[in-house]
């Protein structure tokens, strides 16, 4: 059986290929494993929009909507 394409399975024909590729990149990046800022383990999952939770140490923190850290957040940490 051939492998299904992963480009925006939920979107079907809406938006065209560029929108489906962008949606796929964001979704797989969001669902991937991320590093915890407190214990440095790869067990951070998204709890809700902008709220991230570490399954190992229980640390809960605010981040970006699709990634735990954003470029703007990193720049603000450098300024401090």
N, C-alpha and C positions, 0 to 999 in steps of 0.2 A: 504494500500500500504506500503511495507516495506521501511525503511529508507535507503538512499544511504550511502555507505561508503565514508568517507571523506579523505581517504589516497591517495593523489595525483591524483585527478580526471583528471588533464590535462596530466599527464604522461602516462596514460593507462598502457601498459605492459612494457614500457621501464624502465630499471634500477633495477627492482626487488622491493621487499617490503621494504627493508631498506632505499633505496633512496626515495621512496614515503613517508615513515614515516618522514624522515628528512625534506623533502620539506613541508609537512603538518605542522610540528612543527614551521618551520621558517615562513611560510606564515601566519598562525594564530597569531603568535607572532607579526608579522609586522603589521597586520591589526587591532590588538587589540587596546584598549585605553591606552594611555601613559600620564604621568604627565608632565605638562609644568614646566620648571625650573624657570620661572619668576613669573607666577601667581598661580602655583600649582593646576590648574584645569586639569581634565582628558579629554582634548580636542586636543591633539597633534596627527596629522596625517602626513604620509610621503608624501612630495611633489614630490620629485624625489630621486634618489639614493644618500643617505647621507644628504639630505636636509629635515628638519622637520619643520612643521608650526603649530602654535597654532591657532585654530579657534576663541578662545575667545579674547585674547589680541593682536593677530597679530604678536607675537614674532616668528622670523624665525631664526633657528640655524642649525649648522652642527653637525652631529652625525654619527652613524654607518650606514651601508647600510641597515640593517634589524631591528635595534633597535636604539632609540635615544641616548642611552649612552652605551659605551662599557667598558670592563674591563680595557683596555689600557688607555682609556680616564679618567676613575676614578682614576687609579694609577697616571697619570700625574697631576691631580688636587690635589692629596695628597702631591706630591713632592713640588709643588709651595709654 
